[in-house]
Amino acid sequence: MDQSTYTTADGETLAIRDWPLDAGVHARGLVLIVHGLGEHSGRYEEMAQRLHMQSFVVRAYDHYGHGHSSGVRGALPTRRRLVDDLAHIVNFTRRTMGQGLPLILLGHSMGGLVAAHAVALNRVRVDGLVLSSPALDAGLNFGRRLLLAILPAIAPHLRARNGLDVNWLSHDTEVIKAYQRDTLVHDRISARLGRYIADAGPRVVKAARHWHTPTLLLYAGQDRLVDPQGSVAFARAAAAQVEQKLVEVHCYAQHYHEIFNELHREPVYRQLTQWLNERFS
């Protein structure tokens, strides 16, 4: 695994992790991993290794305000900062290492929302999209929705705890312990970032009626960190298209939020492998 940085136009740096293939190995494609709220790309080592073993070049990066990237933890300088950064990373990746290769985005939780939002806005050109428990419905009650309607206008940079209960990450206690020990994990979220998550999810669901990118949607039926009804709504909207096979959907009824880090993660990886094999042989 190689580490580097990408410098944005405003001088901020985004940390990048790469898993290049050995010399002489034919690459089937390139997978760009987009991580979730409060975490970082280093938590996707197992996923990267599994994809790497299937001859995919793998890249992951840390969002602004996360992991080894610059920026105040959990902050969001502009409303579309995360989408803009993803678009820059995609373009940079195509120029430097992905020329001629199919490029697949794999986004988890907030990363799934950002990836899907970038696709919906036509900010990125990708050959495939994998959504893992995407934050398409933040599950906010009326009080929190009211706060997010007011706070970003008067205090967009105000930060608070994100309220994430680590016990709902996975049934695997080792995953939870590692998360709690991880010094790069944080629990901050700004008013503007909270508003972005709350607003972007419904927009992505609405855009699903006119979806144009081959997509694999995998979500947890026992998710308590995002509302799985967001995934249900996206799947229902996408199914209304003439080309219904464009979006493939699988629910893991007994899984918690991090389906790729669950005790029974093998069925999830098998589904991912099958989908990739059918499209990127």
C-alpha positions, 0 to 999 in steps of 0.5 A, spaced: 500 500 500 502 506 497 500 513 501 500 520 497 496 526 498 492 530 493 492 538 493 486 542 492 485 548 488 485 552 495 491 549 498 488 543 502 490 536 502 487 530 501 490 523 503 490 518 498 492 510 499 493 506 493 493 498 492 497 498 485 497 491 482 504 487 481 508 489 474 505 484 469 498 483 472 492 485 467 488 490 471 480 489 470 478 495 473 480 501 478 475 501 484 475 508 488 473 507 495 469 513 499 469 512 506 463 514 511 462 520 516 468 520 522 472 515 519 478 514 514 480 510 508 485 506 512 479 502 515 478 499 508 484 495 508 481 488 508 476 490 502 482 493 498 486 487 499 480 482 497 479 487 491 486 487 489 486 479 489 481 480 484 486 484 479 482 491 481 487 497 482 484 500 488 485 507 491 481 510 497 482 517 500 480 521 506 475 526 506 476 533 508 476 534 515 477 526 516 483 522 517 490 524 515 487 530 510 487 537 512 481 541 515 477 541 521 474 535 524 467 534 521 467 541 518 464 543 511 467 549 508 462 549 502 455 545 501 458 541 496 465 540 498 465 533 499 462 532 492 467 537 489 473 533 492 470 526 489 470 529 482 477 532 483 480 525 485 476 521 480 479 526 474 486 526 477 485 518 478 483 517 471 489 522 468 494 518 473 493 511 473 486 509 470 486 511 463 483 506 459 480 502 465 473 502 468 472 506 474 468 503 479 466 508 485 464 504 492 461 508 497 459 506 504 454 510 509 456 518 508 461 516 502 455 512 499 451 518 499 457 523 496 458 518 491 451 517 489 450 525 489 456 526 485 453 521 480 446 524 480 449 531 479 453 528 473 459 531 476 463 524 475 463 519 469 464 512 472 463 505 469 459 502 476 457 504 483 457 500 489 453 503 495 454 500 502 449 502 507 448 509 504 446 515 508 440 516 503 435 517 509 439 520 516 433 518 520 432 525 523 426 526 528 422 533 527 426 536 532 433 535 529 430 537 522 428 543 525 435 545 528 438 543 521 433 548 518 436 553 522 443 552 524 447 552 518 444 559 516 446 562 523 452 558 525 454 553 519 461 551 522 458 550 529 460 542 531 457 537 535 458 530 537 455 526 531 451 521 536 454 515 532 453 509 537 459 504 536 455 498 538 451 498 532 456 498 527 457 491 527 456 484 531 463 483 531 466 486 537 473 486 534 471 491 529 468 495 535 474 495 539 478 497 533 474 503 531 474 505 539 482 505 539 483 508 532 486 515 533 484 517 526 476 516 528 472 522 530 465 524 532 465 531 530 459 534 525 458 541 523 451 544 522 453 545 515 455 537 514 449 535 518 444 539 513 448 537 507 447 529 509 439 531 510 438 534 504 442 530 499 439 523 501 432 525 498 435 528 492 439 522 490 432 518 491 429 523 487 434 522 481 433 514 482 427 515 477 432 517 471 438 513 474 444 512 468 449 508 472 450 501 473 449 500 481 449 495 486 446 497 492 447 493 498 444 495 505 443 492 512 436 491 515 438 492 522 441 499 521 440 504 526 446 509 524 442 510 517 435 509 516 434 503 511 428 506 508 432 511 504 435 505 500 428 502 500 426 508 497 432 509 492 430 501 490 423 503 489 424 509 484 430 506 480 425 500 479 420 504 475 425 505 470 424 501 463 431 499 464 430 496 471 436 491 471 441 497 471 440 497 479 441 491 483 439 491 490 440 486 496 438 487 503 442 483 509 436 483 514 440 481 520 446 485 519 448 492 522 451 498 519 458 496 516 455 490 512 463 489 510 465 488 517 460 484 519 461 477 523 457 474 516 461 478 511 462 473 506 455 473 503 456 480 502 463 480 499 460 474 494 455 478 492 460 484 490 464 479 487 459 476 482 456 483 480 464 485 478 465 479 475 458 480 471 460 487 468 468 487 468 471 481 466 
